[in-house]
Structures are given as C-alpha cells and as structure tokens.
Amino acid sequence: MAGKTHQILGITTGLGYLLTVSKPEYQSATLGAVLVGSHLAALLPDLDQGTAMIWQSVPLGKVIGRVADPFIEHRNFSHSLLGAFLFSVCLYFLLGAFPDYWGIDRFITFGAIMAAYLSHITADMVTVEGVPLFFPYSKMVGFPPKPFQGFRIVTGKWFENLVVFTLINIVLILTVVIKWEHVKSLLFK
C-alpha cells in the first residue's frame, strides 16, 4: 500500500482502539499521543524503503533515506512478526520514559500504536507482493492465498487510490461522528 493509505489506516485503527477501550473522560494527552503515535507507527515498517513517507516526516529524513536506500531491501524485517515484537519492546520502554504528569495512559497508547503498526503489515498482506511475515523465513505471505492471489491489490494503482483509500476515510469519519460524544469527552472537561 502507499504511504497515504497506511497513514490514514493507522490513524483510523489507533483512534478506533482508543475509543473502544477508553472511558469517556478527559484524556486529551492520551488522544494526542495516540494520534501522533499511530500516524508514525503506521509508516514505520517502511523505514526499509528510502523513498517512504516516514523519511519525509523526520528532520534530515530525505537525506538519510537516500543514503540508506541502496543497502536495504523493502518489505524485509520490519514487515514481520519478529519486527512487530521488537517494535513493541522498544515502544514499551519509550512509553515508560514518559513522566506521569503528562497524563498519558500508557496502556491505551501502547495498544493503539501497536494496532497501527500491525495495520501496516496487514494492509501489505493484501497486496500482490505480500510480506515476509515469518522473517527470517523469506517466503512472502499474502491474502487471499494461492490460487486466489489474483484478487490482491496492486500498490499505488487505481483500486487502492479510489476504493481502499476512500473507504478508510469514510470509516474514520463515521467513527468520529458515531463516537462524537466520546471524542468530545476526551478533548474537553
């Protein structure tokens, strides 16, 4: 999938997780952490691609991405269960470093960010290329499996841009509209 699709899917997934597991009470710091963290986590598996959107989101990212690009292969370690596990360990320690007075619910934020990261891997599974889900075993895994792999999505083509991207945006809008009272309670005292 393209970066914009991963980005909106990650935000939708992270926000959906937050609205599902949190109580409707003032938690603006948690909401902010979930939105920012979900945005970045949904793009993070593409660190192994020098032209990925994540490189454009960080200072000097374009330069670092160009330098690293010849040395790394796209859809490698970061698109696997092992990569997701190692990311979760790093995320756990990162969230543990946040001071309590910030008011961020670490449990909810951790779950939302991990859901966004896993949404990237899941979305790439429905593309023609698939993902090396069981890295270091290099076989690419995709859905639907053979002999129906012809139904998989071609990255960046019309179906992803017109149908998938649009549907994910509609789901995000509907989630906010349906859960508006919950969203308001997170933002305002």
ChimeraX commands (.cxc) that place a marker at each C-alpha (Angstrom):
marker #1 position 0.00,0.00,0.00 radius 0.5
marker #1 position 1.03,3.58,-0.49 radius 0.5
marker #1 position 2.11,5.77,2.43 radius 0.5
marker #1 position -1.08,7.83,2.47 radius 0.5
marker #1 position -3.18,4.67,2.76 radius 0.5
marker #1 position -1.03,3.35,5.62 radius 0.5
marker #1 position -1.19,6.75,7.29 radius 0.5
marker #1 position -4.99,7.04,7.29 radius 0.5
marker #1 position -5.42,3.34,8.15 radius 0.5
marker #1 position -3.08,3.69,11.12 radius 0.5
marker #1 position -4.84,6.78,12.44 radius 0.5
marker #1 position -8.23,5.10,11.98 radius 0.5
marker #1 position -7.03,1.94,13.73 radius 0.5
marker #1 position -5.36,3.79,16.61 radius 0.5
marker #1 position -8.33,6.10,17.19 radius 0.5
marker #1 position -10.75,3.18,16.91 radius 0.5
marker #1 position -8.78,1.28,19.54 radius 0.5
marker #1 position -8.74,4.31,21.84 radius 0.5
marker #1 position -12.48,4.86,21.51 radius 0.5
marker #1 position -13.17,1.18,22.10 radius 0.5
marker #1 position -11.12,0.65,25.26 radius 0.5
marker #1 position -11.05,4.05,26.97 radius 0.5
marker #1 position -13.62,5.50,29.30 radius 0.5
marker #1 position -15.37,8.67,28.12 radius 0.5
marker #1 position -13.41,11.07,30.32 radius 0.5
marker #1 position -10.97,13.92,29.75 radius 0.5
marker #1 position -7.77,12.43,28.28 radius 0.5
marker #1 position -6.51,14.95,25.76 radius 0.5
marker #1 position -2.86,13.95,26.27 radius 0.5
marker #1 position -3.68,10.31,25.59 radius 0.5
marker #1 position -5.66,11.26,22.49 radius 0.5
marker #1 position -2.75,13.34,21.21 radius 0.5
marker #1 position -0.23,10.58,21.92 radius 0.5
marker #1 position -2.45,8.02,20.18 radius 0.5
marker #1 position -2.92,10.18,17.07 radius 0.5
marker #1 position 0.76,11.09,16.70 radius 0.5
marker #1 position 1.98,7.62,17.65 radius 0.5
marker #1 position -0.49,5.87,15.34 radius 0.5
marker #1 position 0.49,8.13,12.45 radius 0.5
marker #1 position 4.20,7.35,12.88 radius 0.5
marker #1 position 3.77,3.66,13.72 radius 0.5
marker #1 position 1.66,3.09,10.61 radius 0.5
marker #1 position 4.52,4.43,8.49 radius 0.5
marker #1 position 7.39,2.89,10.48 radius 0.5
marker #1 position 7.58,-0.52,8.76 radius 0.5
marker #1 position 8.58,1.32,5.58 radius 0.5
marker #1 position 11.83,2.52,7.13 radius 0.5
marker #1 position 13.40,-0.10,4.88 radius 0.5
marker #1 position 12.47,1.96,1.79 radius 0.5
marker #1 position 14.47,5.11,1.22 radius 0.5
marker #1 position 11.65,6.95,-0.53 radius 0.5
marker #1 position 8.98,6.11,2.06 radius 0.5
marker #1 position 6.72,8.76,3.60 radius 0.5
marker #1 position 8.22,8.16,7.07 radius 0.5
marker #1 position 11.56,9.56,5.88 radius 0.5
marker #1 position 9.81,12.76,4.82 radius 0.5
marker #1 position 8.27,13.09,8.30 radius 0.5
marker #1 position 11.55,13.41,10.21 radius 0.5
marker #1 position 14.32,16.04,10.07 radius 0.5
marker #1 position 17.01,15.13,7.52 radius 0.5
marker #1 position 14.91,12.08,6.63 radius 0.5
marker #1 position 15.16,12.51,2.88 radius 0.5
marker #1 position 18.96,12.57,3.05 radius 0.5
marker #1 position 19.16,9.57,5.41 radius 0.5
marker #1 position 16.67,7.66,3.26 radius 0.5
marker #1 position 18.68,8.24,0.09 radius 0.5
marker #1 position 21.91,7.17,1.77 radius 0.5
marker #1 position 20.37,4.04,3.30 radius 0.5
marker #1 position 18.28,3.01,0.26 radius 0.5
marker #1 position 20.97,1.05,-1.65 radius 0.5
marker #1 position 21.79,-1.01,1.43 radius 0.5
marker #1 position 18.31,-2.14,2.47 radius 0.5
marker #1 position 15.62,-4.23,0.84 radius 0.5
marker #1 position 11.96,-3.19,1.08 radius 0.5
marker #1 position 9.47,-5.47,2.86 radius 0.5
marker #1 position 12.01,-7.21,4.94 radius 0.5
marker #1 position 12.42,-7.50,8.71 radius 0.5
marker #1 position 10.13,-4.59,9.60 radius 0.5
marker #1 position 7.17,-6.25,7.86 radius 0.5
marker #1 position 7.33,-9.38,10.03 radius 0.5
marker #1 position 6.03,-10.62,13.37 radius 0.5
marker #1 position 9.58,-10.50,14.71 radius 0.5
marker #1 position 9.85,-6.84,13.68 radius 0.5
marker #1 position 6.49,-6.10,15.33 radius 0.5
marker #1 position 7.65,-7.80,18.53 radius 0.5
marker #1 position 10.91,-5.82,18.67 radius 0.5
marker #1 position 8.99,-2.61,17.95 radius 0.5
marker #1 position 6.62,-3.42,20.83 radius 0.5
marker #1 position 9.55,-3.86,23.22 radius 0.5
marker #1 position 11.06,-0.50,22.15 radius 0.5
marker #1 position 7.65,1.17,22.39 radius 0.5
marker #1 position 7.09,-0.22,25.89 radius 0.5
marker #1 position 10.34,1.33,27.13 radius 0.5
marker #1 position 9.71,4.59,25.27 radius 0.5
marker #1 position 6.27,5.00,26.83 radius 0.5
marker #1 position 7.72,4.07,30.23 radius 0.5
marker #1 position 10.04,7.08,29.95 radius 0.5
marker #1 position 7.09,9.49,29.72 radius 0.5
marker #1 position 6.55,11.31,33.04 radius 0.5
marker #1 position 3.30,10.64,34.86 radius 0.5
marker #1 position 2.37,14.32,34.95 radius 0.5
marker #1 position 1.91,14.29,31.15 radius 0.5
marker #1 position -1.34,12.42,31.80 radius 0.5
marker #1 position -0.86,9.81,29.06 radius 0.5
marker #1 position -2.47,6.44,29.66 radius 0.5
marker #1 position 0.43,4.17,28.69 radius 0.5
marker #1 position -1.66,1.00,28.35 radius 0.5
marker #1 position -4.15,2.52,25.91 radius 0.5
marker #1 position -1.44,4.36,23.98 radius 0.5
marker #1 position 0.64,1.18,23.67 radius 0.5
marker #1 position -2.33,-0.80,22.34 radius 0.5
marker #1 position -3.35,1.88,19.85 radius 0.5
marker #1 position 0.16,2.35,18.48 radius 0.5
marker #1 position 0.70,-1.39,18.14 radius 0.5
marker #1 position -2.65,-1.71,16.36 radius 0.5
marker #1 position -1.49,0.97,13.90 radius 0.5
marker #1 position 1.84,-0.79,13.32 radius 0.5
marker #1 position 0.11,-4.12,12.73 radius 0.5
marker #1 position -2.39,-2.43,10.39 radius 0.5
marker #1 position 0.53,-1.65,8.09 radius 0.5
marker #1 position 1.64,-5.27,7.96 radius 0.5
marker #1 position -1.93,-6.48,7.48 radius 0.5
marker #1 position -2.58,-3.99,4.68 radius 0.5
marker #1 position 0.59,-5.04,2.87 radius 0.5
marker #1 position -0.54,-8.67,3.13 radius 0.5
marker #1 position -3.43,-7.95,0.75 radius 0.5
marker #1 position -1.10,-6.55,-1.92 radius 0.5
marker #1 position 0.37,-8.52,-4.78 radius 0.5
marker #1 position 3.81,-8.63,-3.13 radius 0.5
marker #1 position 2.75,-9.86,0.32 radius 0.5
marker #1 position 5.04,-9.67,3.38 radius 0.5
marker #1 position 7.75,-11.89,4.94 radius 0.5
marker #1 position 5.51,-12.46,7.97 radius 0.5
marker #1 position 7.72,-15.18,9.48 radius 0.5
marker #1 position 11.09,-13.49,8.89 radius 0.5
marker #1 position 13.88,-14.74,8.71 radius 0.5
marker #1 position 11.95,-17.30,6.66 radius 0.5
marker #1 position 11.83,-15.37,3.38 radius 0.5
marker #1 position 8.58,-16.72,1.88 radius 0.5
marker #1 position 6.15,-13.88,1.23 radius 0.5
marker #1 position 2.73,-14.32,2.83 radius 0.5
marker #1 position -0.38,-12.71,1.41 radius 0.5
marker #1 position -4.13,-12.82,1.49 radius 0.5
marker #1 position -6.00,-14.28,-0.24 radius 0.5
marker #1 position -3.68,-17.27,-0.60 radius 0.5
marker #1 position -2.99,-19.23,-3.76 radius 0.5
marker #1 position -4.80,-19.86,-6.09 radius 0.5
marker #1 position -6.77,-16.65,-5.42 radius 0.5
marker #1 position -3.80,-14.26,-5.27 radius 0.5
marker #1 position -5.15,-12.56,-8.40 radius 0.5
marker #1 position -7.59,-10.71,-6.13 radius 0.5
marker #1 position -4.80,-8.93,-4.27 radius 0.5
marker #1 position -4.33,-5.17,-4.61 radius 0.5
marker #1 position -1.59,-3.60,-6.73 radius 0.5
marker #1 position 0.17,-0.93,-4.65 radius 0.5
marker #1 position -0.47,2.64,-5.74 radius 0.5
marker #1 position -2.87,1.82,-8.56 radius 0.5
marker #1 position -6.46,2.94,-9.12 radius 0.5
marker #1 position -8.17,0.40,-6.82 radius 0.5
marker #1 position -6.11,1.39,-3.81 radius 0.5
marker #1 position -6.35,5.12,-4.54 radius 0.5
marker #1 position -10.02,5.24,-5.47 radius 0.5
marker #1 position -11.66,2.47,-3.44 radius 0.5
marker #1 position -9.47,1.47,-0.49 radius 0.5
marker #1 position -8.28,4.97,0.46 radius 0.5
marker #1 position -11.81,6.38,0.14 radius 0.5
marker #1 position -13.36,3.59,2.24 radius 0.5
marker #1 position -10.81,4.03,5.02 radius 0.5
marker #1 position -11.52,7.77,5.10 radius 0.5
marker #1 position -15.25,7.08,5.29 radius 0.5
marker #1 position -14.68,4.67,8.20 radius 0.5
marker #1 position -12.62,7.32,10.02 radius 0.5
marker #1 position -15.30,9.97,9.53 radius 0.5
marker #1 position -18.07,7.59,10.61 radius 0.5
marker #1 position -16.07,6.57,13.68 radius 0.5
marker #1 position -15.70,10.19,14.76 radius 0.5
marker #1 position -19.35,11.00,14.01 radius 0.5
marker #1 position -20.76,7.92,15.75 radius 0.5
marker #1 position -18.45,8.31,18.76 radius 0.5
marker #1 position -18.62,12.13,18.82 radius 0.5
marker #1 position -19.74,12.32,22.47 radius 0.5
marker #1 position -16.82,10.10,23.45 radius 0.5
marker #1 position -14.41,12.21,21.37 radius 0.5
marker #1 position -15.73,15.41,22.99 radius 0.5
marker #1 position -15.27,13.91,26.44 radius 0.5
marker #1 position -11.63,13.10,25.61 radius 0.5
marker #1 position -10.95,16.66,24.48 radius 0.5
marker #1 position -12.97,18.90,26.81 radius 0.5
marker #1 position -13.54,18.98,30.56 radius 0.5
marker link #1:1,2 radius 0.2
marker link #1:2,3 radius 0.2
marker link #1:3,4 radius 0.2
marker link #1:4,5 radius 0.2
marker link #1:5,6 radius 0.2
marker link #1:6,7 radius 0.2
marker link #1:7,8 radius 0.2
marker link #1:8,9 radius 0.2
marker link #1:9,10 radius 0.2
marker link #1:10,11 radius 0.2
marker link #1:11,12 radius 0.2
marker link #1:12,13 radius 0.2
marker link #1:13,14 radius 0.2
marker link #1:14,15 radius 0.2
marker link #1:15,16 radius 0.2
marker link #1:16,17 radius 0.2
marker link #1:17,18 radius 0.2
marker link #1:18,19 radius 0.2
marker link #1:19,20 radius 0.2
marker link #1:20,21 radius 0.2
marker link #1:21,22 radius 0.2
marker link #1:22,23 radius 0.2
marker link #1:23,24 radius 0.2
marker link #1:24,25 radius 0.2
marker link #1:25,26 radius 0.2
marker link #1:26,27 radius 0.2
marker link #1:27,28 radius 0.2
marker link #1:28,29 radius 0.2
marker link #1:29,30 radius 0.2
marker link #1:30,31 radius 0.2
marker link #1:31,32 radius 0.2
marker link #1:32,33 radius 0.2
marker link #1:33,34 radius 0.2
marker link #1:34,35 radius 0.2
marker link #1:35,36 radius 0.2
marker link #1:36,37 radius 0.2
marker link #1:37,38 radius 0.2
marker link #1:38,39 radius 0.2
marker link #1:39,40 radius 0.2
marker link #1:40,41 radius 0.2
marker link #1:41,42 radius 0.2
marker link #1:42,43 radius 0.2
marker link #1:43,44 radius 0.2
marker link #1:44,45 radius 0.2
marker link #1:45,46 radius 0.2
marker link #1:46,47 radius 0.2
marker link #1:47,48 radius 0.2
marker link #1:48,49 radius 0.2
marker link #1:49,50 radius 0.2
marker link #1:50,51 radius 0.2
marker link #1:51,52 radius 0.2
marker link #1:52,53 radius 0.2
marker link #1:53,54 radius 0.2
marker link #1:54,55 radius 0.2
marker link #1:55,56 radius 0.2
marker link #1:56,57 radius 0.2
marker link #1:57,58 radius 0.2
marker link #1:58,59 radius 0.2
marker link #1:59,60 radius 0.2
marker link #1:60,61 radius 0.2
marker link #1:61,62 radius 0.2
marker link #1:62,63 radius 0.2
marker link #1:63,64 radius 0.2
marker link #1:64,65 radius 0.2
marker link #1:65,66 radius 0.2
marker link #1:66,67 radius 0.2
marker link #1:67,68 radius 0.2
marker link #1:68,69 radius 0.2
marker link #1:69,70 radius 0.2
marker link #1:70,71 radius 0.2
marker link #1:71,72 radius 0.2
marker link #1:72,73 radius 0.2
marker link #1:73,74 radius 0.2
marker link #1:74,75 radius 0.2
marker link #1:75,76 radius 0.2
marker link #1:76,77 radius 0.2
marker link #1:77,78 radius 0.2
marker link #1:78,79 radius 0.2
marker link #1:79,80 radius 0.2
marker link #1:80,81 radius 0.2
marker link #1:81,82 radius 0.2
marker link #1:82,83 radius 0.2
marker link #1:83,84 radius 0.2
marker link #1:84,85 radius 0.2
marker link #1:85,86 radius 0.2
marker link #1:86,87 radius 0.2
marker link #1:87,88 radius 0.2
marker link #1:88,89 radius 0.2
marker link #1:89,90 radius 0.2
marker link #1:90,91 radius 0.2
marker link #1:91,92 radius 0.2
marker link #1:92,93 radius 0.2
marker link #1:93,94 radius 0.2
marker link #1:94,95 radius 0.2
marker link #1:95,96 radius 0.2
marker link #1:96,97 radius 0.2
marker link #1:97,98 radius 0.2
marker link #1:98,99 radius 0.2
marker link #1:99,100 radius 0.2
marker link #1:100,101 radius 0.2
marker link #1:101,102 radius 0.2
marker link #1:102,103 radius 0.2
marker link #1:103,104 radius 0.2
marker link #1:104,105 radius 0.2
marker link #1:105,106 radius 0.2
marker link #1:106,107 radius 0.2
marker link #1:107,108 radius 0.2
marker link #1:108,109 radius 0.2
marker link #1:109,110 radius 0.2
marker link #1:110,111 radius 0.2
marker link #1:111,112 radius 0.2
marker link #1:112,113 radius 0.2
marker link #1:113,114 radius 0.2
marker link #1:114,115 radius 0.2
marker link #1:115,116 radius 0.2
marker link #1:116,117 radius 0.2
marker link #1:117,118 radius 0.2
marker link #1:118,119 radius 0.2
marker link #1:119,120 radius 0.2
marker link #1:120,121 radius 0.2
marker link #1:121,122 radius 0.2
marker link #1:122,123 radius 0.2
marker link #1:123,124 radius 0.2
marker link #1:124,125 radius 0.2
marker link #1:125,126 radius 0.2
marker link #1:126,127 radius 0.2
marker link #1:127,128 radius 0.2
marker link #1:128,129 radius 0.2
marker link #1:129,130 radius 0.2
marker link #1:130,131 radius 0.2
marker link #1:131,132 radius 0.2
marker link #1:132,133 radius 0.2
marker link #1:133,134 radius 0.2
marker link #1:134,135 radius 0.2
marker link #1:135,136 radius 0.2
marker link #1:136,137 radius 0.2
marker link #1:137,138 radius 0.2
marker link #1:138,139 radius 0.2
marker link #1:139,140 radius 0.2
marker link #1:140,141 radius 0.2
marker link #1:141,142 radius 0.2
marker link #1:142,143 radius 0.2
marker link #1:143,144 radius 0.2
marker link #1:144,145 radius 0.2
marker link #1:145,146 radius 0.2
marker link #1:146,147 radius 0.2
marker link #1:147,148 radius 0.2
marker link #1:148,149 radius 0.2
marker link #1:149,150 radius 0.2
marker link #1:150,151 radius 0.2
marker link #1:151,152 radius 0.2
marker link #1:152,153 radius 0.2
marker link #1:153,154 radius 0.2
marker link #1:154,155 radius 0.2
marker link #1:155,156 radius 0.2
marker link #1:156,157 radius 0.2
marker link #1:157,158 radius 0.2
marker link #1:158,159 radius 0.2
marker link #1:159,160 radius 0.2
marker link #1:160,161 radius 0.2
marker link #1:161,162 radius 0.2
marker link #1:162,163 radius 0.2
marker link #1:163,164 radius 0.2
marker link #1:164,165 radius 0.2
marker link #1:165,166 radius 0.2
marker link #1:166,167 radius 0.2
marker link #1:167,168 radius 0.2
marker link #1:168,169 radius 0.2
marker link #1:169,170 radius 0.2
marker link #1:170,171 radius 0.2
marker link #1:171,172 radius 0.2
marker link #1:172,173 radius 0.2
marker link #1:173,174 radius 0.2
marker link #1:174,175 radius 0.2
marker link #1:175,176 radius 0.2
marker link #1:176,177 radius 0.2
marker link #1:177,178 radius 0.2
marker link #1:178,179 radius 0.2
marker link #1:179,180 radius 0.2
marker link #1:180,181 radius 0.2
marker link #1:181,182 radius 0.2
marker link #1:182,183 radius 0.2
marker link #1:183,184 radius 0.2
marker link #1:184,185 radius 0.2
marker link #1:185,186 radius 0.2
marker link #1:186,187 radius 0.2
marker link #1:187,188 radius 0.2
marker link #1:188,189 radius 0.2
view
